[in-house]
Amino acid sequence: MTTTSAFTPTANDMEATHYGIPVSTYGEDGNMLALGHHTPRNAFAAFNKHARTHLGFANFADDRHAHLDDWIDEIRHIWLTFHRGGPDTDWTWEGRPATADTPGAIAITVLDVA
């Protein structure tokens, strides 16, 4: 697995921007991430819109009855460093766990749906 050095992602590196929040899916389970630390309510709105417009789901849970209270514990703030995929990879970029003190770390809001 070849990767390049860390980079700072922008909205152009994400799949879309909803309500001013750049978002993207990651992994194979429909997990989502947003650049920046956002309130759970704002992240929830952006993730739901992304699921509807980008994935064609009713919402990120693909359940019209899902509410913020059901998912609030799955929305977390973390830090990642981002690395672009190399010519022998099948992905554009990856995020690697980091701390706020890690050089190049980016504040991220994540939703784990699995």
C-alpha positions as CSV (number, residue, x, y, z in Angstrom):
1,M,0.0,0.0,0.0
2,T,1.6,3.2,-1.2
3,T,0.5,6.5,0.2
4,T,1.7,10.1,-0.1
5,S,2.5,12.4,2.8
6,A,-0.3,14.0,4.8
7,F,-2.4,16.7,3.3
8,T,-5.1,19.0,4.5
9,P,-8.4,18.1,2.9
10,T,-10.8,20.7,1.6
11,A,-14.4,20.6,0.6
12,N,-13.2,19.6,-2.9
13,D,-11.8,16.4,-1.4
14,M,-15.2,15.4,0.1
15,E,-18.2,14.0,-1.7
16,A,-20.4,17.0,-1.1
17,T,-21.1,20.0,1.2
18,H,-24.5,20.2,2.9
19,Y,-25.5,23.2,5.1
20,G,-21.9,24.4,4.8
21,I,-20.4,21.2,6.1
22,P,-18.1,19.1,3.8
23,V,-19.1,15.4,4.2
24,S,-18.1,12.1,2.8
25,T,-18.8,8.4,3.3
26,Y,-16.0,6.1,4.4
27,G,-15.5,2.4,4.7
28,E,-18.1,-0.2,3.5
29,D,-20.8,0.3,6.2
30,G,-22.1,3.7,5.3
31,N,-20.1,5.5,8.0
32,M,-19.8,9.3,7.4
33,L,-17.4,12.0,8.3
34,A,-17.5,15.8,8.2
35,L,-14.5,18.2,8.2
36,G,-14.5,20.1,11.5
37,H,-16.1,19.5,14.8
38,H,-19.8,20.2,14.6
39,T,-22.7,20.0,16.9
40,P,-24.5,16.6,16.7
41,R,-27.6,18.3,15.4
42,N,-25.8,20.0,12.6
43,A,-23.8,16.9,11.7
44,F,-26.9,14.8,11.8
45,A,-28.6,17.2,9.3
46,A,-25.7,17.2,6.9
47,F,-25.3,13.4,7.1
48,N,-29.0,12.8,6.5
49,K,-29.0,15.1,3.5
50,H,-25.9,13.4,2.1
51,A,-27.6,10.0,2.5
52,R,-30.6,11.2,0.6
53,T,-28.8,13.1,-2.2
54,H,-25.6,11.1,-2.6
55,L,-26.7,7.5,-1.6
56,G,-30.4,7.6,-2.4
57,F,-31.5,6.5,1.1
58,A,-34.3,7.9,3.2
59,N,-31.6,9.0,5.6
60,F,-28.3,7.7,6.8
61,A,-30.0,4.8,8.6
62,D,-32.3,4.3,5.6
63,D,-35.1,4.4,8.2
64,R,-37.7,7.2,8.0
65,H,-38.3,6.8,11.7
66,A,-34.7,7.4,12.8
67,H,-34.2,10.4,15.1
68,L,-31.2,12.3,16.5
69,D,-31.8,10.8,19.9
70,D,-31.4,7.3,18.5
71,W,-28.0,8.2,17.0
72,I,-26.6,10.9,19.2
73,D,-24.1,8.5,20.8
74,E,-22.7,7.5,17.4
75,I,-21.7,11.1,16.4
76,R,-18.2,11.7,17.8
77,H,-15.4,14.3,17.5
78,I,-12.0,12.8,16.5
79,W,-8.8,13.9,14.9
80,L,-7.3,12.3,11.8
81,T,-4.3,12.9,9.5
82,F,-5.2,12.5,5.8
83,H,-3.1,10.7,3.2
84,R,-3.7,10.4,-0.5
85,G,-3.7,7.0,-2.1
86,G,-0.8,6.0,-4.3
87,P,-1.0,4.5,-7.8
88,D,-1.4,1.0,-6.5
89,T,-4.4,1.8,-4.3
90,D,-8.1,1.8,-5.1
91,W,-8.9,4.8,-2.8
92,T,-8.4,8.5,-3.1
93,W,-7.5,9.2,0.5
94,E,-7.5,7.7,3.9
95,G,-7.8,9.1,7.4
96,R,-5.5,7.8,10.1
97,P,-6.2,8.2,13.8
98,A,-4.5,11.1,15.4
99,T,-4.7,13.4,18.4
100,A,-5.1,17.2,18.5
101,D,-1.3,17.4,19.0
102,T,-0.4,15.3,16.0
103,P,1.2,17.5,13.3
104,G,-1.2,17.9,10.4
105,A,-4.2,16.5,12.4
106,I,-7.6,17.7,11.2
107,A,-10.7,18.0,13.4
108,I,-13.4,15.5,12.2
109,T,-17.0,14.7,13.2
110,V,-17.8,11.1,12.5
111,L,-21.0,8.9,12.4
112,D,-20.5,5.2,12.9
113,V,-23.6,3.4,11.6
114,A,-22.4,-0.1,12.0
